[in-house]
Amino acid sequence: MNERRITLADIARKGGVHMTTVSLALRNHPRLPEATRLRLQALAREMGYAPDPFLRALVAYRGQITPRRNTPTLAYVTNWHTRWGWKKVPAHLKFFAGAQAKAKALGYQLEHFWLHEPGFSQKRMGRILYARGINGLIIASHSREMGDELNFEWEHFSAVKIDYFPHQPPLHNVTNSQSSIIRLAMRKVREAGYRRLGFVVHRGWDHAVDHNWTAGFLGEQQHFPRADRVPAHVFPELHPTERWFNETDASVVADLEPFKKWLDRYRPEVVISKAAYVMPLFEKLGVKIPRDVAFVNLFLEDPDGTMAGVRQNHETVGGIAVEILAGQLQHNKFGVPPIATTTYVEGTWFDGASCPILTPQPV
């Protein structure tokens, strides 16, 4: 015969506290003193307590169908030079849209907070969020020039990061799978019958994602015959370094002369890049797409059949970030995780007239 399941009431009686205190301790609630949490957690382990997964599922279900009197708030934290500077970048707009939609579906409201508010330090902003009872943070849209470390009192918060910056502290992270996206594009192009693939990448764009673009390109290229390997064209040059950080500026294009030299020297059959970086140069050089060279856009926004490329599914990134955060809050997981994880979101390929299919060949 099975032994009787240890309950919260059993732990409360032995620990000399109310059952609610035990519940808070086992959920690692930050408003309970740490010493009390650790004592009751140790007592629960000693007594052999294990949570009932069916009961947890029932509580979660009831929480979904029962209207909340006050909708809990999640913070969407940005750190650009201006409050709304991130809205000029389509990817960041879609991150927010995806996060907002998922937050609403899960019963939360998402509120934007700008870390560069005049007179506000990061610690002061953290204290304001805590005072308002906001303990779930989406760390999103951080410009690299604003620093690589975020200083909050992390024991009060559960946080998930979108993209790579800031690197510190190491938080759970959701981002596009840049390596998989470039490899997907390369495989589709090879399957379409092209052999010599050229990749044009902004140095800051690659740096922003911990070099996952070039890593994916070089990794996939190793499977090509040597005669088909075209070196990536990386711009701008190493100096001045300030130019690394302008890849989101709508006016940025590759430098004309180095690009032309690369194009003339290696004569790729297909150029894979961001359309805004190279299409103006093709026009200046009189290069016709796809007559002279085919083109694949790695930042395809609205597939309409005119351009081949990969849509990066930014809304999904934002939505998954909120899903992970909601799960952490449900289990009262606060602070910097002992082991941070990264969730990668795949891209979706779309055929287009800019890269017509030749005679398909096995790859």
Secondary structure, DSSP 8 states (H G I E B T S, - for coil): -------HHHHHHHHTS-HHHHHHHHTT-TTS-HHHHHHHHHHHHHHT----HHHHHHHHHHHHHS--SS--EEEEEEE-SSTTGGGGSHHHHHHHHHHHHHHHHTT-EEEEEETT-TT--HHHHHHHHHHTT--EEEEEEE-GGG-SB----GGG-EEEEESS---BS--EEEEE-HHHHHHHHHHHHHHTT---EEEEEEHHHHHHTTTHHHHHHHHHHTTS-GGGB---EEES-SSSGGGGGGTT-TT----HHHHHHHHHHH--SEEEE-HHHHHHHHHHHT--TTTT-EEEETT--S--SSSEEEE--HHHHHHHHHHHHHHHHHTT--SS-SS--EEEE--EEE--TTS---S----
